[in-house]
Each structure stands twice: as C-alpha cells, then as structure tokens.
Amino acid sequence: MRDLSGERSKVFVFPGFNDAHTHLGEAGQIKLNVDLAGVKSLDAMLAEVAKYDKSAPPGSWLTGGRWDHTLWPVKSLPTRQELDKVTEGHPAFLQRIDGHIAIANTAALKAAASMERP
C-alpha cells in the first residue's frame, strides 16, 4: 500500500467514473420490434425495415432502431423519403443506437401533427 498524502507526493487519485447504465425497457421494446443492430449499410437497414413492414398488421407502428450510420461505408443519415419507400403507409419511428437521433417517416409525422395538444 502506498501513502499518497504528503507535500512531496505528485500522485493524484481521482475516483473512476463509470456510466454502465442501460435503458432496459427500451432495449426490450426494440428487441420485440424492428431491431437494426448490426446493419452494415443504408440498403441493409431499409431491407430489414421492409421485412417488418410486410408482416406488420395494417395501421400498426413500426418502432425500434439501434442503427448506427457511422459504421456504414457511406456515413450519411437515413432520410424520411428513403424510409417512406419501404414502409407502405405504416407510421415508422426508429432510433439510432445511442437514442440521440431518430428518423420518422411521413406517416409518423402526419400522425404526430394531427395529435391534440394539451
């Protein structure tokens, strides 16, 4: 053991900061919906969304996410128009892996715009 006190000590101990949290409920919801973890490109993301779209009941929302465009060869964010091409009128709202960005298609934006405000 080392004594870190004293005038001549040039050692500073700073407690570690660990942010090991998870949004467990949200993670579970994504696993039950459109899980885009590991998709390698925008085309792969859209193909995966299209699969969910074809099996979703009419009028149901497509939710989920976990896509990460920074890992794709072309690192551009997906657009509403690209998502519209594969969602056949289902409202869709998909979050990026960190939860700080999301993409909504036109049907989702229209649904949000028509909601009553408190």
C-alpha positions as protocol buffer text, in pm:
chain_id: "A"
residue {
  index: 1
  type: MET
  ca { x: 0 y: 0 z: 0 }
}
residue {
  index: 2
  type: ARG
  ca { x: 127 y: 346 z: -77 }
}
residue {
  index: 3
  type: ASP
  ca { x: 75 y: 663 z: 122 }
}
residue {
  index: 4
  type: LEU
  ca { x: -46 y: 928 z: -121 }
}
residue {
  index: 5
  type: SER
  ca { x: -51 y: 1211 z: 130 }
}
residue {
  index: 6
  type: GLY
  ca { x: 232 y: 1447 z: 198 }
}
residue {
  index: 7
  type: GLU
  ca { x: 385 y: 1755 z: 49 }
}
residue {
  index: 8
  type: ARG
  ca { x: 619 y: 1578 z: -188 }
}
residue {
  index: 9
  type: SER
  ca { x: 362 y: 1350 z: -339 }
}
residue {
  index: 10
  type: LYS
  ca { x: 289 y: 1417 z: -704 }
}
residue {
  index: 11
  type: VAL
  ca { x: 25 y: 1148 z: -720 }
}
residue {
  index: 12
  type: PHE
  ca { x: -340 y: 1236 z: -757 }
}
residue {
  index: 13
  type: VAL
  ca { x: -616 y: 979 z: -722 }
}
residue {
  index: 14
  type: PHE
  ca { x: -943 y: 1053 z: -892 }
}
residue {
  index: 15
  type: PRO
  ca { x: -1237 y: 820 z: -841 }
}
residue {
  index: 16
  type: GLY
  ca { x: -1337 y: 644 z: -1160 }
}
residue {
  index: 17
  type: PHE
  ca { x: -1646 y: 749 z: -1349 }
}
residue {
  index: 18
  type: ASN
  ca { x: -1832 y: 459 z: -1499 }
}
residue {
  index: 19
  type: ASP
  ca { x: -2153 y: 504 z: -1692 }
}
residue {
  index: 20
  type: ALA
  ca { x: -2272 y: 147 z: -1715 }
}
residue {
  index: 21
  type: HIS
  ca { x: -2641 y: 213 z: -1744 }
}
residue {
  index: 22
  type: THR
  ca { x: -2896 y: 76 z: -1984 }
}
residue {
  index: 23
  type: HIS
  ca { x: -3246 y: 165 z: -2079 }
}
residue {
  index: 24
  type: LEU
  ca { x: -3375 y: -184 z: -2014 }
}
residue {
  index: 25
  type: GLY
  ca { x: -3739 y: -128 z: -2103 }
}
residue {
  index: 26
  type: GLU
  ca { x: -3647 y: 45 z: -2427 }
}
residue {
  index: 27
  type: ALA
  ca { x: -3396 y: -226 z: -2516 }
}
residue {
  index: 28
  type: GLY
  ca { x: -3666 y: -488 z: -2468 }
}
residue {
  index: 29
  type: GLN
  ca { x: -3912 y: -296 z: -2682 }
}
residue {
  index: 30
  type: ILE
  ca { x: -3660 y: -275 z: -2966 }
}
residue {
  index: 31
  type: LYS
  ca { x: -3594 y: -649 z: -2945 }
}
residue {
  index: 32
  type: LEU
  ca { x: -3969 y: -705 z: -2988 }
}
residue {
  index: 33
  type: ASN
  ca { x: -3991 y: -468 z: -3285 }
}
residue {
  index: 34
  type: VAL
  ca { x: -3755 y: -350 z: -3561 }
}
residue {
  index: 35
  type: ASP
  ca { x: -3405 y: -437 z: -3435 }
}
residue {
  index: 36
  type: LEU
  ca { x: -3148 y: -279 z: -3666 }
}
residue {
  index: 37
  type: ALA
  ca { x: -2836 y: -354 z: -3461 }
}
residue {
  index: 38
  type: GLY
  ca { x: -2550 y: -457 z: -3686 }
}
residue {
  index: 39
  type: VAL
  ca { x: -2696 y: -348 z: -4019 }
}
residue {
  index: 40
  type: LYS
  ca { x: -2400 y: -270 z: -4243 }
}
residue {
  index: 41
  type: SER
  ca { x: -2548 y: -6 z: -4474 }
}
residue {
  index: 42
  type: LEU
  ca { x: -2849 y: 208 z: -4552 }
}
residue {
  index: 43
  type: ASP
  ca { x: -2969 y: -53 z: -4803 }
}
residue {
  index: 44
  type: ALA
  ca { x: -2944 y: -326 z: -4539 }
}
residue {
  index: 45
  type: MET
  ca { x: -3136 y: -106 z: -4292 }
}
residue {
  index: 46
  type: LEU
  ca { x: -3414 y: -40 z: -4544 }
}
residue {
  index: 47
  type: ALA
  ca { x: -3434 y: -410 z: -4637 }
}
residue {
  index: 48
  type: GLU
  ca { x: -3476 y: -501 z: -4270 }
}
residue {
  index: 49
  type: VAL
  ca { x: -3745 y: -236 z: -4221 }
}
residue {
  index: 50
  type: ALA
  ca { x: -3924 y: -362 z: -4535 }
}
residue {
  index: 51
  type: LYS
  ca { x: -3934 y: -714 z: -4385 }
}
residue {
  index: 52
  type: TYR
  ca { x: -4107 y: -583 z: -4072 }
}
residue {
  index: 53
  type: ASP
  ca { x: -4339 y: -369 z: -4282 }
}
residue {
  index: 54
  type: LYS
  ca { x: -4466 y: -669 z: -4480 }
}
residue {
  index: 55
  type: SER
  ca { x: -4553 y: -865 z: -4164 }
}
residue {
  index: 56
  type: ALA
  ca { x: -4697 y: -575 z: -3962 }
}
residue {
  index: 57
  type: PRO
  ca { x: -5074 y: -552 z: -3916 }
}
residue {
  index: 58
  type: PRO
  ca { x: -5234 y: -268 z: -4115 }
}
residue {
  index: 59
  type: GLY
  ca { x: -5206 y: 67 z: -3940 }
}
residue {
  index: 60
  type: SER
  ca { x: -4959 y: -51 z: -3678 }
}
residue {
  index: 61
  type: TRP
  ca { x: -4649 y: 149 z: -3598 }
}
residue {
  index: 62
  type: LEU
  ca { x: -4301 y: 28 z: -3687 }
}
residue {
  index: 63
  type: THR
  ca { x: -4080 y: 119 z: -3393 }
}
residue {
  index: 64
  type: GLY
  ca { x: -3738 y: 16 z: -3274 }
}
residue {
  index: 65
  type: GLY
  ca { x: -3397 y: 103 z: -3405 }
}
residue {
  index: 66
  type: ARG
  ca { x: -3034 y: 63 z: -3294 }
}
residue {
  index: 67
  type: TRP
  ca { x: -2892 y: 153 z: -3638 }
}
residue {
  index: 68
  type: ASP
  ca { x: -2551 y: 321 z: -3649 }
}
residue {
  index: 69
  type: HIS
  ca { x: -2474 y: 507 z: -3969 }
}
residue {
  index: 70
  type: THR
  ca { x: -2117 y: 580 z: -3855 }
}
residue {
  index: 71
  type: LEU
  ca { x: -2033 y: 214 z: -3923 }
}
residue {
  index: 72
  type: TRP
  ca { x: -2166 y: 222 z: -4281 }
}
residue {
  index: 73
  type: PRO
  ca { x: -1947 y: 272 z: -4590 }
}
residue {
  index: 74
  type: VAL
  ca { x: -2145 y: 591 z: -4667 }
}
residue {
  index: 75
  type: LYS
  ca { x: -2192 y: 760 z: -4332 }
}
residue {
  index: 76
  type: SER
  ca { x: -2497 y: 972 z: -4414 }
}
residue {
  index: 77
  type: LEU
  ca { x: -2810 y: 973 z: -4202 }
}
residue {
  index: 78
  type: PRO
  ca { x: -3116 y: 798 z: -4347 }
}
residue {
  index: 79
  type: THR
  ca { x: -3391 y: 1030 z: -4469 }
}
residue {
  index: 80
  type: ARG
  ca { x: -3766 y: 1033 z: -4426 }
}
residue {
  index: 81
  type: GLN
  ca { x: -3806 y: 987 z: -4802 }
}
residue {
  index: 82
  type: GLU
  ca { x: -3586 y: 674 z: -4801 }
}
residue {
  index: 83
  type: LEU
  ca { x: -3787 y: 529 z: -4513 }
}
residue {
  index: 84
  type: ASP
  ca { x: -4115 y: 614 z: -4692 }
}
residue {
  index: 85
  type: LYS
  ca { x: -4016 y: 388 z: -4983 }
}
residue {
  index: 86
  type: VAL
  ca { x: -4021 y: 75 z: -4764 }
}
residue {
  index: 87
  type: THR
  ca { x: -4294 y: 145 z: -4510 }
}
residue {
  index: 88
  type: GLU
  ca { x: -4613 y: 125 z: -4721 }
}
residue {
  index: 89
  type: GLY
  ca { x: -4812 y: 369 z: -4512 }
}
residue {
  index: 90
  type: HIS
  ca { x: -4719 y: 231 z: -4169 }
}
residue {
  index: 91
  type: PRO
  ca { x: -4605 y: 507 z: -3936 }
}
residue {
  index: 92
  type: ALA
  ca { x: -4239 y: 441 z: -3852 }
}
residue {
  index: 93
  type: PHE
  ca { x: -4014 y: 584 z: -3580 }
}
residue {
  index: 94
  type: LEU
  ca { x: -3665 y: 434 z: -3549 }
}
residue {
  index: 95
  type: GLN
  ca { x: -3397 y: 546 z: -3303 }
}
residue {
  index: 96
  type: ARG
  ca { x: -3023 y: 547 z: -3360 }
}
residue {
  index: 97
  type: ILE
  ca { x: -2819 y: 316 z: -3137 }
}
residue {
  index: 98
  type: ASP
  ca { x: -2746 y: 591 z: -2883 }
}
residue {
  index: 99
  type: GLY
  ca { x: -3104 y: 719 z: -2866 }
}
residue {
  index: 100
  type: HIS
  ca { x: -2995 y: 1073 z: -2953 }
}
residue {
  index: 101
  type: ILE
  ca { x: -3121 y: 1067 z: -3312 }
}
residue {
  index: 102
  type: ALA
  ca { x: -3434 y: 916 z: -3460 }
}
residue {
  index: 103
  type: ILE
  ca { x: -3593 y: 901 z: -3800 }
}
residue {
  index: 104
  type: ALA
  ca { x: -3966 y: 924 z: -3861 }
}
residue {
  index: 105
  type: ASN
  ca { x: -4139 y: 860 z: -4190 }
}
residue {
  index: 106
  type: THR
  ca { x: -4407 y: 1083 z: -4341 }
}
residue {
  index: 107
  type: ALA
  ca { x: -4695 y: 879 z: -4195 }
}
residue {
  index: 108
  type: ALA
  ca { x: -4549 y: 918 z: -3843 }
}
residue {
  index: 109
  type: LEU
  ca { x: -4502 y: 1292 z: -3888 }
}
residue {
  index: 110
  type: LYS
  ca { x: -4861 y: 1330 z: -4011 }
}
residue {
  index: 111
  type: ALA
  ca { x: -4988 y: 1130 z: -3713 }
}
residue {
  index: 112
  type: ALA
  ca { x: -4788 y: 1349 z: -3475 }
}
residue {
  index: 113
  type: ALA
  ca { x: -4911 y: 1669 z: -3642 }
}
residue {
  index: 114
  type: SER
  ca { x: -5274 y: 1561 z: -3604 }
}
residue {
  index: 115
  type: MET
  ca { x: -5247 y: 1487 z: -3231 }
}
residue {
  index: 116
  type: GLU
  ca { x: -5435 y: 1717 z: -2997 }
}
residue {
  index: 117
  type: ARG
  ca { x: -5219 y: 1943 z: -2787 }
}
residue {
  index: 118
  type: PRO
  ca { x: -5290 y: 1974 z: -2412 }
}
